[in-house]
Every structure is written in C-alpha cells, then in structure tokens.
Amino acid sequence: MRKLAILMASILLVLSGCTAQKSISTEPQTTSSQTESVIPVEPSDEKTQKAEDTMRLLIGETEVPVTWENNVSVEALKELSPVTIQMSMYGGFEQVGPIGQSIVRNDVQTETSYGDIVLYSGNQIVIFYGSNSWAYTRLGHVDLSQQEMREMLGSGDVAITLE
C-alpha cells in the first residue's frame, strides 16, 4: 500500500511539471478595453439654472427671481408654457394649483422651506411661504426673503404664470 502511495505521488509530481508555466504578476493584466482612450464627461457646473435662461415665473403681475432645478420635470413645464395656474392657500404655509395634466416626476421625501417650488403628485405645483415635509419633485426656488414670500402668497389665493 505504501509503495502505491509513493508511486501515485511520483506520477502527480511528474504530471505537474508537464503543465505550462504561467508567470505570476502582482499587477493586473491590461485588456484592450482598459487601454482605450476615455474622454471624461464634464460634470455640470451648476445643478440649477437661472430663470432667465429657462422659464419666467410671475406671481400675479410680478415677475419673481427663480433658480430652477435642472431636471426633466422642469423641462416638461417649459414645454407646457406659457400657462397660468390658479393657486389656492393650503395649510397656512403653501399655495397649490393644478397644472392641467400630469408630467414626469421623481418624488423623494423632502423638507421644504419658504421659496421652494415643487411638483406634487405629478400634476400640481406648490410654492411654499412656510415649511413642510412630504414626497415631492423639486422644481426650483424663488429667490426672495421669507417676509417677501409671506406678503406675496400668505394673504389669499393667487394666480401664477410660467412663461
């Protein structure tokens, strides 16, 4: 039995010497896809765009400065404009109004504050003069103070125009 074990070990040793020897390298091998030139995509310098570059917002007859988000929901609103939306006060902290149809949305749980413009349920615009927490798609932000927002939105229903 011992002779058989020695014979088997010898055969295995001889057979292992017959295999092709590979060089062992600690560096990863380069494949053709790794050697191709990669052109980096420049990230957007700004997540948002200024209103004058995209869309204007009027509250009543007053144009307000807005920084719009750079997303597909804002692009969909631009395609609908010009549009006037009748807004209603809700909860003492926001004005809400239907845009007349559903547009693409990407709702996420969000803390809002005065000046925020969001899309609710894909078919309503909400402009805050207070704060809230809910699942919305961010559209932009009115660049006015909290006091200015309360004066414009906190005294009754308003109409807004997107153009």
Rosetta blueprint (number, residue, H / E / L):
1 M L
2 R H
3 K H
4 L H
5 A H
6 I H
7 L H
8 M H
9 A H
10 S H
11 I H
12 L H
13 L H
14 V H
15 L H
16 S H
17 G H
18 C L
19 T L
20 A L
21 Q L
22 K L
23 S L
24 I L
25 S L
26 T L
27 E L
28 P L
29 Q L
30 T L
31 T L
32 S H
33 S H
34 Q H
35 T H
36 E L
37 S L
38 V L
39 I L
40 P L
41 V L
42 E L
43 P L
44 S L
45 D L
46 E L
47 K L
48 T E
49 Q E
50 K E
51 A H
52 E H
53 D H
54 T L
55 M L
56 R L
57 L E
58 L E
59 I E
60 G L
61 E L
62 T E
63 E E
64 V E
65 P L
66 V E
67 T E
68 W E
69 E E
70 N L
71 N L
72 V H
73 S H
74 V H
75 E H
76 A H
77 L H
78 K H
79 E H
80 L H
81 S L
82 P L
83 V E
84 T E
85 I E
86 Q E
87 M L
88 S E
89 M E
90 Y E
91 G L
92 G L
93 F L
94 E E
95 Q E
96 V E
97 G E
98 P E
99 I L
100 G L
101 Q L
102 S L
103 I L
104 V L
105 R L
106 N L
107 D L
108 V E
109 Q E
110 T E
111 E E
112 T E
113 S L
114 Y L
115 G L
116 D E
117 I E
118 V E
119 L E
120 Y E
121 S L
122 G L
123 N L
124 Q E
125 I E
126 V E
127 I E
128 F E
129 Y L
130 G L
131 S L
132 N E
133 S E
134 W E
135 A E
136 Y E
137 T E
138 R E
139 L E
140 G E
141 H E
142 V E
143 D L
144 L L
145 S L
146 Q H
147 Q H
148 E H
149 M H
150 R H
151 E H
152 M H
153 L H
154 G L
155 S L
156 G L
157 D L
158 V L
159 A E
160 I E
161 T E
162 L E
163 E L
